[in-house]
Amino acid sequence: MSEAKEVVHPLTRQVYRLTDDGLVEVYDPETGRRGIFDEHARWQSGELRHADMQITGWVGRLARRRTVTREDE
């Protein structure tokens, strides 16, 4: 994906970023820890084991919706 979608959590300041394979990477700049989650905030790998379900959903699902829309054009 050429457009990297990133969202900074307003409370925790963790960075939520869509990966090339459609998962969501969560990075905590305070601790340097990372975790990988699906769009339902289910942990896949990494040191971080918890993520905000609303933000992972928004980052993950919106990207998939954009892909479907582009293919339909």
N, C-alpha and C positions, 0 to 999 in steps of 0.2 A: 504494500500500500504506500502510495507516495505521500499522502496526507496523514501525518501522525496526529492523532487526536489526543489531547491532554487536558485533564481537569485537575485543579488543585482543590482538595477538600477544604471547605471554609473553616472547619473547626480543628482538624488534626494537622492540616497543611501537607498531608501526604499527596503525592502526585499519582494520578491514575492515567495510564497511557495504554492505548490499544497496540497490541503487538501485531506483527505481520501475519501470524497464524490465527488471528481473531480472538485471542485471549486478552485479559487486562492485567498489565503489570502495575503493581502498587509499590511506590518507592517512598520511604520515609527519610527525608533529608536530615532529620535530627539524629537518627541512629545509623543511617546508611543501609538499613535492611530493605530487602525486596521480597515480594511474593507474587506469584502468578495465580490468577483466578479466572473462572469462567464468568459469563454474564449474569449468573445467579449468585455470585460471590462465593462459589464453592472453591476451596483451596485446591490448587494443582501442584505447586512446588514453591520452594523458597523459605526463607526464615520468617517472614510475616505470615501469620496464619489466619488473620481476620481482616475483612475488608467491608466497606460500606456497600450494602446490597443495592441501594438506590443509584449510587454513582457507578458501580461496576455494570449495572444493568443499562444505564444511560449510555455509557461509553461503548459497551459491547454491542448492544442491540441497534443503536443508531448507525454504527458502522456497517452492520449487516444490511440494514434497510437501504443505505446509500448504494451498496453494491447491487442489490436487486433492482433498484431504480435505474441505475446506469445501464444494466443489461437490458432493461425493457425499452430504453430509448432508441 
